[in-house]
C-alpha cells in the first residue's frame, strides 16, 4: 500500500466521515471537508509522516508511514518535530485570521444601528432584539469571548439565512441576553435564547 493510501486509511480509522479526496504530501497544512474544519499535513520525503484532525472537535492524530522496517527513535523524533512545526505555523496563521476578523467585527458593530422591530426574522420568531444591531437588511449578532470582547459576528437576513464572519472565532464564544438573576440558560441560536429569556426572565 502506498503512503497516500496509508494516510487516508488512518484518517478514516480515526472516525472522520469526510476524509480528503486528494492528499498532498508537501509538508503544508491543507483543509478538507466538514465545512473546512478538517485539516492535515503530510511530509512525503524521507520517512513519510504527518498529522490530521478536525478544528474544535478532534485533536491532532499523528501518522508515521509503514516503510517495511522499524524506525529508530531519532527518526521518530525528526518526524514528530517536522509535523509539530507545520501545525504551529498553521495555528499561527489561523490566529492571525481570527484577529483580523475580530477587528473587522468591531468595525461593523460600530457602524451598525438600531434594529427595526418589524424586521421579518424577528416577526417570524416572535422575539425582540435584545441588544443586537442592524446593518442594511441584516441583523448583526455579536460573538463575545470569555473576556467580554467582540471577536466575531453572525448576520441574519430577513429570510433567516445566517452567516458567520469569515475567519472569525466561534469556539468558546457566546452572545449574552439579559441580566444574571437566578439561572443561566445555555442554548444554540439567538432566537432560541431570546425566546427562553422572554419566557423565563432569566439570562
C-alpha positions as semicolon CSV with decimal commas, in nm:
position;residue;x (nm);y (nm);z (nm)
1;X;0,000;0,000;0,000
2;X;0,142;0,340;-0,096
3;X;0,188;0,625;0,151
4;X;-0,117;0,824;0,043
5;X;-0,347;0,524;0,087
6;X;-0,195;0,453;0,429
7;X;-0,261;0,812;0,530
8;X;-0,621;0,807;0,405
9;X;-0,688;0,483;0,591
10;X;-0,551;0,635;0,913
11;X;-0,786;0,933;0,872
12;X;-1,088;0,708;0,819
13;X;-0,986;0,484;1,111
14;X;-0,997;0,792;1,336
15;X;-1,368;0,827;1,258
16;X;-1,355;1,123;1,019
17;X;-1,654;1,079;0,789
18;X;-1,532;1,313;0,515
19;X;-1,163;1,234;0,451
20;X;-0,981;1,436;0,184
21;X;-1,039;1,317;-0,173
22;X;-0,685;1,412;-0,272
23;X;-0,382;1,430;-0,044
24;X;-0,077;1,649;-0,099
25;X;0,246;1,529;0,062
26;X;0,419;1,868;0,052
27;X;0,455;1,933;0,426
28;X;0,194;2,212;0,422
29;X;-0,135;2,235;0,610
30;X;-0,435;2,154;0,391
31;X;-0,804;2,174;0,474
32;X;-1,080;1,939;0,369
33;X;-1,450;1,860;0,422
34;X;-1,650;1,930;0,736
35;X;-1,700;2,295;0,632
36;X;-1,324;2,342;0,605
37;X;-1,257;2,228;0,962
38;X;-1,077;1,911;0,861
39;X;-0,702;1,955;0,824
40;X;-0,391;1,750;0,754
41;X;-0,020;1,783;0,694
42;X;0,189;1,513;0,530
43;X;0,561;1,510;0,458
44;X;0,629;1,267;0,173
45;X;1,008;1,275;0,172
46;X;1,249;1,065;0,382
47;X;1,019;0,878;0,623
48;X;0,666;0,994;0,533
49;X;0,488;1,133;0,836
50;X;0,225;1,388;0,931
51;X;-0,086;1,457;1,131
52;X;-0,454;1,533;1,084
53;X;-0,761;1,640;1,279
54;X;-1,075;1,850;1,288
55;X;-1,051;2,203;1,431
56;X;-1,252;2,223;1,752
57;X;-1,353;1,856;1,756
58;X;-1,065;1,615;1,707
59;X;-0,719;1,690;1,841
60;X;-0,428;1,614;1,616
61;X;-0,367;1,249;1,529
62;X;-0,008;1,172;1,435
63;X;0,087;0,947;1,146
64;X;0,412;0,776;1,051
65;X;0,408;0,556;0,743
66;X;0,486;0,188;0,741
67;X;0,809;0,169;0,538
68;X;0,869;-0,202;0,587
69;X;1,105;-0,170;0,881
70;X;1,120;-0,037;1,236
71;X;1,220;0,327;1,255
72;X;1,471;0,450;1,509
73;X;1,388;0,681;1,799
74;X;1,588;0,954;1,630
75;X;1,388;0,914;1,308
76;X;1,064;0,926;1,506
77;X;1,172;1,247;1,682
78;X;1,258;1,405;1,347
79;X;0,917;1,311;1,203
80;X;0,733;1,448;1,504
81;X;0,935;1,770;1,505
82;X;0,855;1,844;1,140
83;X;0,488;1,777;1,199
84;X;0,471;1,994;1,511
85;X;0,642;2,282;1,331
86;X;0,387;2,265;1,047
87;X;0,096;2,258;1,294
88;X;0,232;2,555;1,493
89;X;0,265;2,753;1,170
90;X;-0,094;2,670;1,073
91;X;-0,222;2,768;1,419
92;X;-0,037;3,099;1,398
93;X;-0,195;3,168;1,058
94;X;-0,538;3,078;1,197
95;X;-0,494;3,312;1,494
96;X;-0,387;3,592;1,261
97;X;-0,707;3,543;1,058
98;X;-0,915;3,542;1,376
99;X;-0,750;3,865;1,495
100;X;-0,819;4,029;1,160
101;X;-1,180;3,910;1,174
102;X;-1,216;4,047;1,530
103;X;-1,103;4,391;1,412
104;X;-1,350;4,378;1,125
105;X;-1,628;4,262;1,361
106;X;-1,572;4,559;1,592
107;X;-1,580;4,798;1,297
108;X;-1,904;4,650;1,162
109;X;-2,059;4,657;1,510
110;X;-1,977;5,027;1,550
111;X;-2,118;5,104;1,203
112;X;-2,441;4,913;1,268
113;X;-2,751;5,080;1,404
114;X;-3,075;5,022;1,592
115;X;-3,282;4,721;1,489
116;X;-3,609;4,775;1,306
117;X;-3,861;4,597;1,534
118;X;-4,056;4,490;1,226
119;X;-3,759;4,302;1,078
120;X;-3,904;3,991;0,911
121;X;-3,684;3,748;1,106
122;X;-3,785;3,893;1,443
123;X;-4,152;3,885;1,342
124;X;-4,122;3,525;1,225
125;X;-3,955;3,416;1,550
126;X;-4,176;3,646;1,761
127;X;-3,884;3,784;1,964
128;X;-3,738;4,124;2,048
129;X;-3,388;4,246;1,951
130;X;-3,231;4,223;2,299
131;X;-2,923;4,431;2,225
132;X;-2,835;4,315;1,875
133;X;-2,796;4,566;1,589
134;X;-2,887;4,601;1,223
135;X;-2,684;4,694;0,914
136;X;-2,888;4,726;0,597
137;X;-3,126;4,431;0,585
138;X;-2,907;4,218;0,813
139;X;-2,943;4,164;1,184
140;X;-2,597;4,174;1,343
141;X;-2,542;3,939;1,637
142;X;-2,217;3,983;1,834
143;X;-1,998;3,693;1,946
144;X;-1,805;3,763;2,265
145;X;-1,504;3,580;2,405
146;X;-1,455;3,483;2,771
147;X;-1,329;3,835;2,846
148;X;-1,637;4,003;2,703
149;X;-1,468;4,128;2,386
150;X;-1,637;4,109;2,046
151;X;-1,437;3,863;1,837
152;X;-1,683;3,787;1,556
153;X;-2,036;3,838;1,430
154;X;-2,327;3,646;1,286
155;X;-2,554;3,811;1,029
156;X;-2,915;3,710;0,968
157;X;-3,116;3,823;0,668
158;X;-3,497;3,866;0,665
159;X;-3,541;3,511;0,535
160;X;-3,340;3,370;0,824
161;X;-3,021;3,287;0,633
162;X;-2,729;3,304;0,876
163;X;-2,361;3,364;0,814
164;X;-2,064;3,394;1,048
165;X;-1,786;3,638;0,971
166;X;-1,525;3,458;0,756
167;X;-1,218;3,367;0,960
168;X;-1,384;3,469;1,286
169;X;-1,356;3,269;1,604
170;X;-1,659;3,065;1,714
171;X;-1,535;2,807;1,963
172;X;-1,589;2,920;2,321
173;X;-1,780;3,233;2,216
174;X;-2,130;3,347;2,310
175;X;-2,399;3,609;2,274
176;X;-2,542;3,707;2,612
177;X;-2,907;3,807;2,664
178;X;-3,045;3,963;2,983
179;X;-2,904;4,011;3,332
180;X;-2,798;3,728;3,560
181;X;-3,057;3,662;3,831
182;X;-3,102;3,301;3,940
183;X;-3,031;3,080;3,642
184;X;-2,839;3,093;3,316
185;X;-2,974;2,905;3,016
186;X;-2,727;2,786;2,754
187;X;-2,867;2,727;2,408
188;X;-2,784;2,741;2,039
189;X;-2,912;3,031;1,832
190;X;-3,014;3,389;1,911
191;X;-3,388;3,338;1,855
192;X;-3,391;3,038;2,090
193;X;-3,208;3,236;2,356
194;X;-3,442;3,533;2,313
195;X;-3,746;3,307;2,344
196;X;-3,611;3,147;2,664
197;X;-3,531;3,488;2,813
198;X;-3,874;3,627;2,731
199;X;-4,046;3,320;2,876
200;X;-3,841;3,295;3,196
201;X;-3,691;3,638;3,258
202;X;-3,358;3,465;3,312
203;X;-3,028;3,521;3,134
